[in-house]
Amino acid sequence: MLVLVAPGQGSQAPGFLQPWLELPGVADRLGEWSDVVGLDLVRYGTEADADEIRDTAVAQPLLVAGALLSAGALFGADGVPAPADALGAIAGHSVGELPAAAISGVLSEREAMALVARRATAMAKAAAVTETGMSAVLGGEPAEVDARLAELGLVAANNNGGGQLVAAGTTEQLAALAADKPAGARVMPLKVAGAFHTAYMAPAVAEMEEAARDLTPGDPSVPFVSNADGAVVETGAEVLRRLVAQVSSPVRWDLCVDRFSALGITAMIELLPGGTLASLARRNLPGVARVAIKRPDQLDAARTLIAEHAHQSPEPAE
């Protein structure tokens, strides 16, 4: 059973869209989406430095565009079945849920780009109120890690499974965590501009609700696995509701991985800019074939995976 996943914020790198501009139609699509989001996605994806694309208002539209471009190139090739025929499930990590929603038919690509533009600016605005951030916490005894976060008032904004949490809170709280780590744990600051998926993002939820109000989502054509709890969501209305609530709610990627296992995953393709989720799968889903798409020359390997795994179906949702 093949799962398609889209990465989240922090996976972007300077110039990651450069090789994709050589593909037919890519420049036109980026130009169209640039008009939608009010950003020059070509410049940001090819010329901007790491600090520029770290900006939440830039990073999120750039990541959704990258995932959608790679999906279009992957499934647009002759002989490759459509996502509804090829995939047993689809999911995205945080902002990656937006391209996942578009690929599964819940939103159009244009709607996904418009929604991520609103999401990104709202989250950037919320992040500017208080100086906050996020740090990965790797290893350590889970109970001790949880206790230390609680002691400092930090929130486990992401649980990525395999002993990897992402703590979120003020810069002072994160500095205290780095200075006095739980036994056996490493703490690594992340290149994000705020405490996402926490109560600090509550103002952004209201803006997302307003942005989503006029949308008419379709039901997903591919089983959509939600960050909220790893559930398979069957209606577009519920997917959209969760996309809105997700802004201030923890990302439970560990539960998504559990769902993939329960469905019988045999292979995973991670869309552009791939690497993070495929690396997690190496630890958390041993034996599962993986392709992480970074460059167009990796599309053939992904298509091979589709050919080998496309006809396997997931178990019915609980």
Residue pairs with C-beta under 8 A, 6 or more apart in sequence:
1 88
1 89
1 263
1 264
1 265
1 266
1 267
1 309
1 312
1 313
1 314
2 86
2 87
2 88
2 265
2 266
2 267
2 268
2 269
2 305
2 306
2 309
2 310
2 312
3 87
3 88
3 89
3 90
3 91
3 225
3 260
3 263
3 265
3 267
3 268
3 269
4 71
4 83
4 87
4 89
4 90
4 91
4 100
4 103
4 222
4 268
4 269
4 271
5 90
5 91
5 92
5 93
5 96
5 100
5 268
5 269
5 270
5 271
5 277
6 63
6 67
6 91
6 92
6 93
6 96
6 97
6 98
6 99
6 100
6 103
6 270
6 271
7 63
7 67
7 92
7 93
7 96
7 270
7 271
7 273
7 274
7 275
7 276
7 277
8 63
8 92
8 93
8 94
8 95
8 96
8 251
8 276
9 56
9 59
9 60
9 63
9 94
9 95
9 192
9 196
10 59
10 190
10 191
10 192
10 276
11 63
11 273
11 274
11 275
11 276
12 53
12 59
12 62
12 63
12 66
12 273
13 50
13 53
13 273
14 48
14 49
14 50
14 53
15 45
15 46
15 47
16 45
16 66
16 272
16 273
16 294
17 30
17 41
17 42
17 45
17 46
17 62
17 65
17 66
17 69
18 45
18 46
19 295
19 296
20 26
20 66
20 69
20 70
20 73
20 272
20 296
21 27
21 30
21 42
21 46
22 296
23 73
23 296
26 69
26 73
27 42
29 68
29 69
29 72
30 41
30 42
30 45
30 65
30 69
31 42
32 110
33 41
33 61
33 65
33 109
33 110
33 113
34 40
34 41
34 42
36 110
36 113
36 114
36 117
37 61
37 113
37 114
37 116
37 117
38 117
39 57
39 58
39 61
39 62
39 117
41 61
41 62
41 65
44 52
44 53
44 58
44 62
45 62
45 65
45 66
48 58
50 191
52 58
53 59
53 62
54 191
54 192
54 193
55 124
55 193
56 120
56 123
56 124
56 127
56 192
56 193
56 194
57 120
57 121
57 124
58 120
59 120
60 95
60 116
60 119
60 120
60 123
61 113
61 116
61 117
61 120
63 95
63 96
63 273
64 95
64 98
64 99
64 112
64 113
64 116
65 113
66 271
66 272
66 273
67 92
67 96
67 99
67 100
67 271
67 272
68 99
68 102
68 103
68 109
68 112
68 113
69 272
70 271
70 272
70 274
70 293
70 299
71 83
71 99
71 103
71 271
73 296
73 299
74 80
74 269
74 271
74 293
74 299
74 302
74 303
74 306
75 81
75 82
75 83
75 86
77 299
77 303
80 86
80 303
80 306
81 306
81 310
83 90
83 103
83 104
83 221
83 222
84 105
84 221
84 222
85 310
86 306
86 310
87 222
87 223
87 310
88 222
88 223
88 263
88 264
88 265
88 312
88 313
88 314
89 222
89 223
89 224
89 225
89 232
89 259
89 260
89 263
89 265
89 314
90 100
90 103
90 104
90 220
90 222
90 223
90 224
90 225
91 97
91 100
91 224
91 225
91 226
91 227
91 256
91 260
92 98
92 99
92 100
92 101
92 227
93 227
93 251
93 253
93 276
93 277
94 158
94 196
94 197
94 227
94 246
94 251
95 116
95 119
95 120
96 271
97 226
97 227
97 242
97 243
97 246
98 107
98 112
98 115
98 116
98 119
98 243
99 112
99 271
100 224
101 107
101 112
101 217
101 220
101 224
101 239
101 240
101 243
102 108
102 109
102 111
102 112
103 222
104 220
104 221
104 222
104 224
104 239
105 218
105 219
105 220
105 221
105 222
105 236
106 217
106 218
106 219
106 220
106 224
106 236
106 239
106 240
107 115
107 215
107 217
107 218
107 240
111 215
114 211
115 208
115 211
115 212
115 215
115 243
118 207
118 208
118 211
119 204
119 208
119 211
119 247
122 203
122 204
122 207
122 208
122 247
123 194
123 196
123 201
123 204
123 247
124 193
124 194
125 203
125 204
126 194
126 200
126 201
126 202
126 203
126 204
127 193
127 194
127 195
127 196
127 200
127 201
128 194
129 200
129 203
130 170
130 195
130 200
131 170
131 171
132 168
132 169
132 170
132 171
132 194
132 195
132 198
132 200
133 168
133 169
133 170
133 171
133 174
133 189
133 190
133 192
133 193
133 194
133 195
134 157
134 158
134 166
134 167
134 168
134 174
134 189
134 190
134 192
134 194
134 195
134 196
135 166
135 167
135 174
135 177
135 178
135 187
135 188
135 189
135 190
136 164
136 165
136 166
136 167
136 186
136 187
136 188
136 190
137 145
137 149
137 164
137 165
137 166
137 167
137 177
137 181
137 182
137 185
137 186
137 187
138 163
138 164
138 185
138 186
138 187
138 188
139 163
139 184
139 185
139 186
140 163
140 181
140 182
140 183
140 184
140 185
141 182
141 183
141 184
142 163
144 182
144 183
144 185
145 165
145 182
145 185
146 156
147 182
148 177
148 180
148 181
148 182
149 155
149 156
149 165
149 167
149 177
152 169
152 173
152 176
152 177
153 169
153 173
154 167
154 168
154 169
154 173
154 174
154 177
155 167
155 168
155 169
155 195
155 197
155 198
155 199
155 250
156 165
156 166
156 167
156 168
156 250
157 166
157 167
157 168
157 195
157 196
157 197
157 198
157 250
157 251
158 165
158 166
158 197
158 250
158 251
158 253
159 165
159 166
159 250
159 251
159 252
159 253
159 254
159 255
160 166
160 251
160 253
160 254
160 280
161 253
161 254
161 257
161 258
161 280
161 283
161 284
162 254
162 280
162 283
162 284
164 280
166 190
166 251
167 174
167 177
167 187
168 195
168 196
168 197
168 198
168 200
169 195
169 198
170 195
174 189
177 187
178 187
178 189
181 187
194 200
194 201
195 201
196 247
197 246
197 247
197 248
197 249
197 250
197 251
198 248
198 250
199 248
200 248
201 247
201 248
202 248
204 247
204 248
205 244
205 245
205 247
205 248
208 243
208 244
208 247
209 244
212 240
212 243
212 244
215 240
217 236
217 237
217 239
217 240
218 236
219 234
219 235
219 236
220 233
220 234
220 236
220 239
223 232
223 263
223 314
223 317
224 232
224 233
224 234
224 239
225 231
225 232
225 233
225 256
225 259
225 260
226 232
226 233
226 239
226 242
226 256
227 242
227 246
227 249
227 251
227 252
227 253
227 256
228 242
228 245
228 246
228 249
228 252
229 252
229 255
230 252
230 254
230 255
230 256
230 257
230 258
230 259
231 259
231 317
232 259
232 314
232 317
232 318
233 239
233 242
234 317
253 277
253 280
254 284
257 280
257 281
257 284
257 285
260 268
260 285
261 285
262 315
263 314
263 315
264 312
264 314
264 315
265 285
265 288
266 288
266 289
266 309
266 312
267 288
267 289
267 290
267 305
267 308
267 309
268 277
268 278
268 281
268 285
268 288
268 289
268 290
268 291
269 290
269 291
269 293
269 302
269 305
269 306
270 276
270 277
270 278
270 290
270 291
270 292
270 293
271 293
272 293
272 294
273 293
273 294
274 291
274 292
274 293
274 294
274 298
275 292
275 294
277 292
278 290
278 291
278 292
279 292
281 288
281 290
282 290
289 305
289 308
289 309
291 298
291 301
291 302
291 305
292 298
293 299
293 302
